[in-house]
Amino acid sequence: MILAVVTRDPSAVTGGAPIFIGRDEKQCESMARSLSRIMDAMAHYLDNDTYIIVSH
């Protein structure tokens, strides 16, 4: 289940999960790491500085 999406380009993402927008690659990575810890989930890098936070 996808819990959240972290990206620099919100126009590339659609769906029902919350979308968090970062300024740059470093901020996206930091937000993805923090969200995965908070949600007790895993962060997976897709492409173009886009991460999905998933519950396995």
N, C-alpha and C positions, 0 to 999 in steps of 0.2 A: 504494500500500500504506500503510495506517495503522500507524505505528510506536508512537504513544503518544497518550493523551488527557489534557488538563489541564482540570480543572473545579472548581467550588465545590460542585457537587451530585452526588456519586457515585451516587445512586439513579437519576439520569437517564441513566446511561451503562452499557451492557453490552457484552460482547464479549471478544475474546482479547487485545487490546492492553493494555499496562500503563496504569493510571489513576493520575495524580498529582492530589492534592487540595490546592487552595490555600485560604488563609483568606479572602482578599478578591480583588477584581478586579486590584489592582496585583500581588499575588503570582502570580496565575494568568498574567498577561501576562509577568512576568519569567521564570517557569519555562518557559513556552512558547518564549520567545525563546532562553533558554539551551539547552533541549533541541534546538531546531532547529539551533543552531550545533554542538552536540556531535555530533548524528547526521547532520550535513550534509544537512538536510532543510528543508522549508517548514512554517511554522506558519500555520494558517488558523483565523480566528475564526468560530464558528458562531452561538451565541446563549447567553444566560444565563451569561456568563463561561465558556464552554466552547471550548476550542481543540483541534484535531487536528493532530498532527505527521505529515506525510506525505512519502513518498519518491516523486518523480516519475520 
